[in-house]
Amino acid sequence: MRTIGKRALGLAWVVPALVLVGVFVYFPLAENLGFSTLKWDIYSGSQEYVGFANYTKLVEDPVFWRSLGNNVLYAVVSIVFQVFGALVLAALIEGVRSERWQRLLRAIYFIPSAISLTVAGLLFYFIYEPDLGLLNHLLQAVGLGGLSHSWLGEESTAMPAIIAMSQWQGFGYSTLLFAVAIQRIPREIYQAAALDGTGPVRRFFHVTLPLVREMTGVMSMVTISGAFQVFNEVMVMTSGGPDNSTQVLGTWLYRSGFVRNDFGYAAAIATVIFVVTLGIAVAQLWVARRRRVAW
C-alpha cells in the first residue's frame, strides 16, 4: 500500500506538467497539421478542405526551396563557427594561465550575446549601409574600395551578410558553454598528458575534444535546430529581399500566412520546420547517448 501511495503521489506531481505540455505543445502541433490541409482565409474566416494540396504546392514552390537552402547554409556555417570555432576559442581561453585574463576574455566574447538579435540586426543594418556604413568606409580606408558592396541590396551578398551578423552575435555564448565543459575536465588528465610530453595541439585533439563530446552534441543539436528557426535577423535586415534571396522558412511562413493570406500553406511550412527540427533532435540525442562520457 505504501508503494502504491508513493506512485500515486509521484503521478500527482507529473500529471499537471503533462497536461500543460499536452495543451500548449502537442495540441497546437496536431491542430497545425489539420490547418495544413485547409485553404484558409484568416481575414474572412472561410475554410476549404484541400487535403495535401498545400504540400504539393510547397514542393513546386521555388521560394520554399530557396528558403530551405538558406536555412541549410545557415546551419552549416553555424556548426563551423558556433560549435567547432567556439570550441577552439574556449580551449585557447582556458589555456591562458592567468585566471584574471581568462575572466576578461570570457566577458569580452560574451558581450555580443547579451545584445538581442533585433538590436544586433539594426546595428549591422547601419554597418552594411552602402554610403554611410562603417564596413565600406573601412574597406576604402585600407585601399580595398573595390570590394565595397551594397551588402544587403545584392542577392550575392545579402544572405552571407546576415549569417555573418548572426555568428558574431551567438559566437560568445557557445564559447562560454564550451569553456564550462572544459573546466569540468579533471586537471590531472591534462597534467598526465603534459608529463608524457604531449603538446597543446595533441592535448586538444586527444584530451579536450573527446571529453567535451557531450557538450559538442548538445551544441550541435541546439545550433542546427536554431538555424531552422531563424526569423528575427532576416526580418529586421532584409525582410527576405532582395527578390526573395534571403528568405528562410520562418520568414516565408510569415509572408505566406500574414501577407499573402494563405494560412493553410503557412501551416504546411510550419509542419516541415517541425519535422526537420524533430528529426535533427532525435538523431543528435541518439548519437549523444551512444557517445556519453564518464570519468
C-alpha positions as CSV (number, residue, x, y, z in Angstrom):
1,M,0.0,0.0,0.0
2,R,2.8,2.4,0.9
3,T,4.4,1.7,-2.6
4,I,1.1,2.4,-4.3
5,G,0.8,5.6,-2.3
6,K,4.2,6.8,-3.4
7,R,3.4,6.1,-7.0
8,A,0.2,7.9,-6.8
9,L,2.0,10.9,-5.2
10,G,4.5,10.9,-8.0
11,L,1.8,10.8,-10.6
12,A,0.1,13.7,-8.8
13,W,3.2,15.8,-9.4
14,V,3.7,14.6,-13.0
15,V,0.1,14.9,-14.3
16,P,-0.2,18.7,-14.2
17,A,3.1,19.1,-16.2
18,L,1.8,16.5,-18.7
19,V,-1.4,18.4,-19.1
20,L,0.4,21.7,-19.6
21,V,2.7,20.1,-22.2
22,G,-0.2,18.5,-23.9
23,V,-2.3,21.7,-24.1
24,F,0.4,24.1,-25.0
25,V,2.8,21.9,-27.1
26,Y,1.2,18.7,-28.6
27,F,-2.3,20.0,-29.2
28,P,-1.1,23.0,-31.2
29,L,1.1,20.7,-33.2
30,A,-1.8,18.5,-34.0
31,E,-4.0,21.5,-34.8
32,N,-1.4,22.9,-37.1
33,L,-1.3,19.6,-39.0
34,G,-5.0,20.0,-39.5
35,F,-4.7,23.6,-40.7
36,S,-2.2,22.5,-43.3
37,T,-4.9,20.6,-45.1
38,L,-7.1,23.7,-45.5
39,K,-7.3,26.6,-47.8
40,W,-8.0,29.2,-45.1
41,D,-8.6,33.0,-45.5
42,I,-7.8,34.2,-42.0
43,Y,-9.5,37.6,-42.6
44,S,-12.8,36.4,-43.9
45,G,-12.7,33.1,-41.9
46,S,-13.6,31.0,-44.9
47,Q,-12.1,27.5,-44.9
48,E,-12.0,24.8,-47.6
49,Y,-10.5,21.3,-47.2
50,V,-7.8,20.7,-49.9
51,G,-6.1,17.6,-48.5
52,F,-2.4,17.5,-49.4
53,A,-2.7,20.3,-52.0
54,N,-0.6,22.7,-49.8
55,Y,2.2,20.1,-49.6
56,T,2.1,19.7,-53.4
57,K,2.2,23.4,-53.8
58,L,5.1,23.5,-51.3
59,V,7.2,21.0,-53.4
60,E,6.6,23.1,-56.5
61,D,7.4,26.4,-54.9
62,P,10.9,27.7,-55.8
63,V,10.9,30.2,-53.0
64,F,10.3,27.4,-50.5
65,W,13.4,25.5,-51.8
66,R,15.4,28.7,-51.8
67,S,14.3,29.3,-48.2
68,L,15.2,25.7,-47.2
69,G,18.6,26.1,-48.9
70,N,19.3,29.3,-46.9
71,N,18.4,27.5,-43.7
72,V,20.8,24.7,-44.6
73,L,23.6,27.2,-45.4
74,Y,22.9,28.9,-42.1
75,A,23.1,25.6,-40.2
76,V,26.4,24.6,-41.9
77,V,28.1,28.0,-41.2
78,S,26.8,28.0,-37.6
79,I,28.2,24.5,-37.0
80,V,31.6,25.6,-38.3
81,F,31.7,28.8,-36.2
82,Q,29.4,28.3,-33.2
83,V,30.4,24.7,-32.5
84,F,33.9,23.9,-33.7
85,G,35.2,27.5,-33.8
86,A,33.8,28.2,-30.4
87,L,35.3,25.0,-29.0
88,V,38.8,26.0,-30.3
89,L,38.4,29.5,-28.8
90,A,37.2,28.1,-25.5
91,A,40.3,25.8,-25.4
92,L,42.6,28.8,-26.1
93,I,41.0,30.9,-23.4
94,E,41.1,28.1,-20.8
95,G,44.8,27.5,-21.8
96,V,45.7,31.1,-20.6
97,R,47.5,30.7,-17.3
98,S,46.2,34.0,-15.7
99,E,42.7,33.5,-14.3
100,R,42.2,37.3,-14.5
101,W,42.8,37.2,-18.2
102,Q,40.5,34.2,-18.6
103,R,37.6,36.1,-16.9
104,L,38.3,39.1,-19.1
105,L,38.4,37.2,-22.3
106,R,35.2,35.3,-21.5
107,A,33.4,38.6,-20.8
108,I,34.7,40.2,-24.0
109,Y,33.5,37.4,-26.2
110,F,30.2,37.0,-24.3
111,I,29.1,40.7,-24.6
112,P,27.7,40.4,-28.2
113,S,25.5,37.5,-27.0
114,A,23.9,39.9,-24.4
115,I,22.6,42.0,-27.3
116,S,19.2,40.9,-28.6
117,L,19.1,39.7,-32.2
118,T,16.8,42.6,-33.2
119,V,19.2,45.2,-31.9
120,A,22.2,43.4,-33.4
121,G,20.3,43.3,-36.7
122,L,19.7,47.0,-36.7
123,L,23.3,47.7,-35.7
124,F,24.6,45.7,-38.6
125,Y,22.0,47.2,-40.9
126,F,23.7,50.5,-40.5
127,I,27.2,48.9,-40.6
128,Y,26.3,47.4,-44.0
129,E,24.8,50.7,-45.3
130,P,26.5,51.3,-48.7
131,D,27.1,55.0,-48.5
132,L,27.4,55.8,-44.8
133,G,28.1,52.3,-43.4
134,L,31.3,51.5,-41.4
135,L,32.2,48.4,-43.4
136,N,32.5,50.1,-46.8
137,H,34.4,53.1,-45.2
138,L,36.9,50.7,-43.6
139,L,37.4,48.9,-47.0
140,Q,38.1,52.2,-48.7
141,A,40.4,53.4,-45.9
142,V,42.7,50.3,-46.4
143,G,42.7,50.6,-50.1
144,L,40.1,47.9,-50.8
145,G,37.3,50.1,-52.0
146,G,36.8,47.8,-55.0
147,L,35.4,45.2,-52.5
148,S,32.6,47.6,-51.4
149,H,29.1,46.4,-51.9
150,S,25.5,47.3,-51.2
151,W,25.8,44.3,-48.8
152,L,22.1,43.9,-48.1
153,G,20.9,45.1,-51.5
154,E,22.6,42.5,-53.7
155,E,21.5,38.9,-53.9
156,S,25.0,37.5,-53.8
157,T,26.0,39.2,-50.5
158,A,22.7,39.7,-48.6
159,M,22.5,36.2,-47.1
160,P,26.2,35.9,-46.2
161,A,26.0,39.4,-44.6
162,I,23.0,38.3,-42.4
163,I,24.8,35.0,-41.4
164,A,27.9,36.9,-40.5
165,M,26.0,39.1,-38.1
166,S,24.3,36.1,-36.5
167,Q,27.7,34.3,-36.0
168,W,29.1,37.5,-34.3
169,Q,26.1,37.6,-32.0
170,G,26.0,34.0,-31.0
171,F,29.7,33.0,-31.0
172,G,30.4,34.2,-27.4
173,Y,27.6,32.2,-25.9
174,S,28.8,29.0,-27.4
175,T,32.3,29.8,-26.3
176,L,31.2,30.3,-22.7
177,L,29.4,26.9,-22.7
178,F,32.4,25.1,-24.0
179,A,34.6,26.9,-21.5
180,V,32.4,25.5,-18.7
181,A,32.6,22.0,-20.2
182,I,36.4,22.2,-20.4
183,Q,36.6,23.4,-16.8
184,R,34.8,20.2,-15.8
185,I,37.6,18.0,-17.1
186,P,39.9,16.9,-14.2
187,R,43.2,18.8,-14.3
188,E,45.0,15.6,-13.5
189,I,44.3,14.4,-17.0
190,Y,46.0,17.4,-18.6
191,Q,48.9,17.1,-16.1
192,A,49.4,13.5,-17.0
193,A,49.3,14.3,-20.7
194,A,51.9,17.1,-20.2
195,L,54.2,14.7,-18.3
196,D,54.0,12.3,-21.3
197,G,55.3,15.1,-23.5
198,T,52.1,15.8,-25.3
199,G,51.9,19.3,-26.8
200,P,48.9,21.7,-26.6
201,V,47.6,20.7,-30.1
202,R,47.7,17.0,-29.3
203,R,46.1,17.6,-25.9
204,F,43.3,19.4,-27.6
205,F,42.6,16.5,-30.0
206,H,43.3,13.6,-27.6
207,V,42.0,15.0,-24.3
208,T,39.7,18.1,-24.7
209,L,37.8,17.1,-27.8
210,P,36.9,13.5,-26.7
211,L,35.9,14.7,-23.2
212,V,33.6,17.5,-24.3
213,R,31.8,15.5,-27.0
214,E,28.6,15.5,-24.9
215,M,28.6,19.3,-25.0
216,T,29.5,19.2,-28.6
217,G,26.5,17.0,-29.4
218,V,24.2,19.3,-27.4
219,M,25.5,22.4,-29.0
220,S,25.2,20.9,-32.5
221,M,21.6,20.0,-31.8
222,V,20.8,23.5,-30.5
223,T,22.7,25.2,-33.3
224,I,21.1,23.2,-36.1
225,S,17.6,23.5,-34.6
226,G,18.1,27.2,-34.2
227,A,19.3,27.6,-37.8
228,F,15.9,26.2,-39.0
229,Q,14.0,28.6,-36.8
230,V,15.8,31.8,-37.9
231,F,13.4,34.8,-38.2
232,N,14.3,38.0,-36.4
233,E,17.6,38.9,-38.1
234,V,16.2,38.3,-41.6
235,M,13.0,40.3,-40.9
236,V,14.9,43.2,-39.4
237,M,17.7,43.4,-42.0
238,T,16.0,42.5,-45.3
239,S,12.5,41.1,-44.8
240,G,13.5,38.3,-47.2
241,G,14.7,40.5,-50.0
242,P,16.2,41.4,-52.4
243,D,14.0,39.2,-54.7
244,N,13.4,36.6,-52.0
245,S,17.2,35.8,-51.9
246,T,17.3,35.9,-48.1
247,Q,14.0,34.2,-47.4
248,V,14.2,31.4,-44.8
249,L,11.5,29.0,-43.7
250,G,10.3,31.3,-40.9
251,T,10.0,34.4,-42.9
252,W,8.4,32.6,-45.8
253,L,5.9,31.1,-43.4
254,Y,5.1,34.6,-42.1
255,R,4.8,36.2,-45.5
256,S,2.6,33.3,-46.8
257,G,0.3,33.4,-43.8
258,F,0.0,37.1,-42.9
259,V,0.9,38.9,-46.1
260,R,-0.3,36.6,-48.8
261,N,-3.2,35.4,-46.6
262,D,-2.6,31.7,-47.3
263,F,-2.7,30.4,-43.8
264,G,-3.0,26.7,-44.8
265,Y,0.2,26.9,-46.9
266,A,1.9,28.6,-44.0
267,A,0.8,25.8,-41.7
268,A,2.3,23.3,-44.2
269,I,5.7,25.2,-44.0
270,A,5.4,25.1,-40.2
271,T,4.9,21.3,-40.3
272,V,8.1,21.0,-42.4
273,I,10.0,23.1,-39.9
274,F,8.8,20.8,-37.1
275,V,9.6,17.6,-38.9
276,V,13.1,18.8,-39.8
277,T,14.0,20.0,-36.3
278,L,12.4,16.9,-34.6
279,G,14.4,14.6,-36.9
280,I,17.7,16.5,-36.1
281,A,16.9,16.5,-32.4
282,V,16.2,12.7,-32.3
283,A,19.4,12.0,-34.3
284,Q,21.6,14.1,-32.1
285,L,20.1,12.6,-28.9
286,W,20.8,9.1,-30.3
287,V,24.4,10.0,-31.1
288,A,24.9,11.7,-27.8
289,R,23.6,8.7,-25.8
290,R,26.0,6.4,-27.6
291,R,29.0,8.7,-27.0
292,R,28.3,9.5,-23.4
293,V,31.5,10.4,-21.5
294,A,32.1,9.0,-18.0
295,W,35.1,9.6,-15.7
